[in-house]
Amino acid sequence: MHVTFYSTRRYDERFFNAANEHFGHQLHFYDIALNTHTANFARNQTVGDAPLAVCIFVNDHADAPVLERLAAQRVELLALRSAGFNHVDLDAAQRLGLRVVRVPAYSPHSIAEHTLALVLALNRKTHRAYNRVKENNFSLDGLMGFDLYGLTVGIVGLGKIGVATARIFQGFGCRVLGYDPVQTEADHVEMGSLDTLLRESDIISLHCPLTPETHHLINADTIGQMKHGVMLINTSRGALIHTQAVVDALKREHIGYLGLDVYEEEDGLFFEDQSDKVVQDDVFMRLLTFPNVLITGHQAFFTRNAVEAIAQITLQNISDFEQGQELKNQVTPQ
């Protein structure tokens, strides 16, 4: 099957070409993002009237106008090489007869471990110590951390990633609270209300999908329920957090530590080398001024194991569609 890839990087081509030796699809890679201006690239291959597949990543746009352009080019399958699908208009896809598949679980451990990397770096100020030592400054002033042992950690979202994160915190001897509107229990996790989690947690880590219900879940009101000096970590989706509310809480020192791997306005910012440009996002640049904020550029998923699994599962999804098999990873509005 002919598959057009958007927003690809060299590692995408390497891993997908390696996995495709087993599947035999025709893969066409573009480093540009999918939007209304680039949707016509899907039909740039000479394939006659054969149906096509398009493969996209988290910051590609798949709203109704884009999907209409894809459908007009006989694209029948939209393959997401991600778990999240908030960037796809599923109602429009269903109306147009476009099937949508995703990669629901490629490596929950990669994101769980990156979550802990952010926690430990923020706590022990590893990033600041690294820069000091490079300048022959071995002073410990300002580098004091705290023991994780015995602290209360709140996990919002107990899917595979949330559960993997909870297990790691349990290994540090933490009490783990959980909140999930769907999952009612998890091993050694005290499940309860979001209010209880916000009120009692020393560290809060977000692992829920972005939906209309979770959009700006962390806002001025929910921050007000948190402990003074709380550590907040987000490795899920940027728009779970109202960024300006978090900036205000950092200025008041209500939030004591902030670790982000995602940002609600990351489209056009992350996954690109911006080192020779002036970043125009004033809110993002304000975040970078805080000494107790650590931001990585949507790299939590980025392990060899995860990218191999993403390639394998994505191509299997495409093969299942081509062969008329059940699409076990299909996403629908329901």
C-alpha positions in Angstrom: 0.0 0.0 0.0 1.2 3.5 -0.7 1.7 5.5 2.5 2.5 9.2 2.7 4.3 10.2 5.9 4.1 13.7 7.3 6.4 15.4 9.8 9.1 12.8 9.5 12.6 13.0 10.7 15.7 10.9 9.8 15.0 8.5 12.7 11.4 7.9 11.3 12.7 6.9 7.9 15.4 4.7 9.4 13.1 2.8 11.7 10.1 2.6 9.4 12.2 1.4 6.4 13.7 -1.3 8.6 10.3 -2.5 9.9 8.9 -2.3 6.4 11.2 -5.0 5.1 8.6 -7.4 6.6 5.5 -5.6 5.3 6.5 -4.4 1.8 4.5 -1.1 1.7 5.5 1.8 -0.5 6.6 4.5 1.9 6.9 8.2 1.0 8.4 10.5 3.6 7.9 14.3 3.9 9.4 16.5 6.7 6.5 19.0 6.3 3.5 19.0 8.6 0.0 18.0 7.4 -2.3 20.9 7.0 -4.7 22.3 4.4 -1.8 23.5 2.2 0.1 20.2 2.2 -2.7 17.7 2.1 -2.3 17.4 -1.7 1.1 15.7 -1.1 -0.8 12.5 -0.3 -1.6 12.1 -4.0 1.8 13.0 -5.4 2.6 9.4 -6.1 1.6 7.7 -9.3 -0.8 5.1 -7.9 -3.7 5.2 -10.3 -7.0 4.8 -8.5 -5.6 2.7 -5.6 -6.6 3.8 -2.1 -3.9 5.5 0.0 -2.9 5.8 3.6 -1.5 8.8 5.3 0.6 8.6 8.5 0.8 11.6 10.8 2.4 12.6 14.2 1.1 14.6 17.1 1.5 18.1 15.7 0.0 17.5 12.3 -3.5 19.0 11.7 -6.2 16.6 10.8 -9.3 18.8 11.2 -12.4 18.6 8.9 -11.0 20.8 6.0 -7.8 18.7 5.9 -9.6 15.4 6.1 -11.9 16.5 3.3 -8.9 17.2 1.1 -7.4 13.8 1.9 -10.7 12.0 1.2 -11.0 13.8 -2.2 -7.6 12.2 -3.1 -8.9 8.7 -2.3 -7.1 8.5 1.1 -9.0 5.9 3.0 -6.8 5.3 6.1 -5.2 7.8 8.6 -2.5 6.0 10.6 -1.4 7.9 13.7 2.1 7.0 14.9 1.1 8.1 18.4 -1.3 7.1 21.1 -3.0 10.5 21.3 -5.7 11.4 18.8 -6.9 14.8 20.0 -5.5 16.4 16.8 -8.0 14.4 14.6 -11.6 15.4 14.0 -13.0 11.9 14.4 -16.6 12.9 13.6 -15.4 14.3 10.2 -13.3 11.2 9.6 -16.3 9.0 10.1 -18.5 11.1 7.9 -15.9 10.9 5.1 -15.4 7.2 5.4 -11.8 7.6 6.6 -10.6 4.9 9.0 -8.3 6.1 11.8 -5.9 3.9 13.6 -3.3 4.6 16.3 -0.5 3.1 18.4 -2.1 2.8 21.8 0.8 1.3 23.7 4.3 1.4 22.2 6.4 1.7 25.4 4.7 3.1 28.5 8.1 2.6 30.3 9.8 5.2 28.1 7.4 8.0 29.2 7.2 6.8 32.8 11.0 6.8 33.0 11.3 10.2 31.5 8.8 11.4 34.1 11.1 10.2 36.8 14.0 11.8 35.1 12.3 15.2 35.2 11.4 14.7 38.9 14.9 13.7 39.9 16.6 16.5 37.9 14.3 19.1 39.3 14.7 17.8 42.9 18.4 17.4 42.9 19.0 20.3 40.4 21.2 18.1 38.2 20.9 20.3 35.2 22.1 23.3 37.2 24.9 21.3 38.9 26.1 20.1 35.5 26.5 23.7 34.3 28.3 24.8 37.4 30.9 22.0 37.3 31.7 22.8 33.7 32.7 26.3 35.0 34.7 24.8 37.8 32.1 26.0 40.3 31.7 23.2 42.9 29.6 25.2 45.4 26.6 23.3 46.7 24.7 26.5 47.6 21.2 26.4 46.0 21.4 22.7 45.1 19.7 21.1 48.1 17.0 18.6 47.3 14.7 16.3 49.3 14.1 12.5 49.8 11.4 11.1 47.6 11.0 8.3 50.2 7.7 8.7 52.1 6.3 11.5 49.9 2.8 11.3 48.4 2.7 11.2 44.6 -0.6 11.8 42.7 -1.0 10.1 39.3 -3.8 11.6 37.1 -4.6 9.0 34.6 -4.1 5.3 35.3 -3.6 3.8 31.8 -0.5 1.8 30.9 1.8 4.9 31.3 0.2 6.0 34.6 0.5 2.5 36.0 4.1 2.2 34.9 4.9 5.5 36.5 3.1 4.6 39.7 5.2 1.4 40.0 8.4 3.4 39.7 7.3 5.8 42.5 6.4 2.8 44.6 9.9 1.6 44.2 11.1 4.8 45.7 9.0 4.2 48.8 6.3 6.8 47.9 2.6 6.7 48.8 0.8 6.8 45.4 -2.6 8.3 45.0 -4.5 7.8 41.7 -7.4 9.5 39.9 -9.0 8.1 36.7 -12.6 8.5 35.7 -12.5 5.1 34.0 -10.0 2.9 35.9 -11.3 2.2 39.4 -8.3 0.3 40.8 -4.6 -0.3 40.3 -2.1 -2.3 42.3 -0.9 -0.5 45.4 -2.4 2.7 44.3 -4.9 4.5 46.5 -7.7 5.5 44.1 -9.9 8.4 45.0 -11.2 11.8 43.9 -9.2 14.4 42.0 -9.8 16.9 44.9 -8.1 14.5 47.3 -5.2 13.9 45.0 -4.7 17.6 44.5 -4.9 18.3 48.2 -2.6 15.6 49.5 0.1 15.1 46.8 3.6 16.5 47.1 4.2 15.6 43.5 1.5 15.5 40.8 2.1 13.8 37.4 -0.3 14.0 34.5 -0.9 10.9 32.3 -4.4 11.4 31.0 -5.5 12.0 27.4 -6.5 15.4 26.1 -10.3 15.5 25.8 -12.8 18.3 26.2 -13.2 17.2 29.8 -9.4 17.3 30.5 -8.6 20.5 28.6 -7.0 22.9 31.1 -7.5 20.4 33.9 -4.8 22.2 35.7 -6.0 25.8 36.1 -6.2 28.5 38.7 -8.9 26.7 40.7 -7.2 23.3 40.7 -3.8 24.8 41.5 -5.4 26.5 44.4 -6.2 23.1 45.9 -2.6 21.9 45.7 0.0 22.0 48.5 2.2 25.1 48.6 5.5 24.1 46.9 4.0 21.2 44.9 6.0 19.6 42.1 3.9 19.4 38.9 5.0 17.2 35.9 3.3 16.9 32.5 4.5 14.3 30.0 1.1 13.8 28.4 -0.5 16.6 26.4 0.3 20.3 26.8 -3.2 21.6 26.9 -3.9 19.7 30.1 -2.3 22.8 31.7 -3.4 26.4 31.5 0.0 27.8 31.1 -0.6 31.3 32.2 -2.2 30.0 35.4 0.9 27.9 36.1 3.2 31.0 35.4 1.2 32.9 38.0 1.5 30.1 40.5 5.3 29.9 39.9 5.6 33.6 40.6 3.7 33.2 43.9 5.9 30.1 44.6 2.7 28.1 45.1 4.1 25.7 42.5 7.6 24.9 43.7 8.8 22.8 40.7 7.5 22.4 37.2 8.6 19.7 34.7 7.2 19.8 31.2 7.8 17.5 28.2 4.8 19.0 26.4 3.4 22.5 25.9 0.0 23.7 24.8 1.4 25.9 22.0 4.2 23.6 21.0 3.0 23.3 17.4 5.6 25.0 15.2 8.0 25.2 18.1 9.0 21.6 19.2 10.7 19.1 16.9 12.6 21.9 15.1 16.0 23.6 15.6 15.0 27.1 16.7 18.5 28.0 18.0 19.1 30.7 15.4 15.6 32.3 15.7 13.8 34.6 18.1 11.0 32.6 19.7 7.9 34.7 19.5 5.9 32.9 22.3 6.2 35.2 25.3 4.6 32.8 27.7 7.0 30.0 26.8 10.0 32.3 27.1 8.7 33.4 30.5 8.7 29.8 31.6 12.3 29.5 30.7 13.3 32.3 33.1 12.3 30.3 36.2 15.1 28.4 37.9 12.7 25.7 39.1 11.3 24.9 35.7 12.7 22.1 33.4 11.4 21.7 29.9 12.2 19.0 27.3 10.9 19.1 23.8 8.4 16.3 23.6 11.1 13.6 23.9 9.6 11.4 26.6 8.6 8.8 24.0 12.0 8.9 22.3 13.7 5.6 23.1 14.9 3.0 20.6 12.4 0.5 22.0 9.5 2.9 21.6 10.3 4.0 18.1 10.8 0.4 16.9 7.4 -0.5 18.4 5.7 2.6 16.8 7.0 1.6 13.4 6.0 -2.1 13.8 2.5 -1.4 15.1 1.8 1.4 12.6 2.7 -0.7 9.6 0.8 -3.7 11.0 -2.3 -1.4 11.3 -1.9 -0.5 7.7 -1.5 -4.1 6.6 -4.6 -5.1 8.5 -6.5 -2.4 6.7 -5.1 -3.4 3.3 -6.0 -7.1 3.9 -9.5 -6.4 5.3 -8.6 -7.6 8.8 -10.1 -6.3 12.0 -8.6 -3.0 13.0 -8.0 -3.6 16.7 -6.4 -0.2 17.1 -9.1 1.8 15.3 -10.3 5.1 16.9 -13.9 6.2 16.5 -16.0 9.1 17.9 -17.6 6.7 20.3 
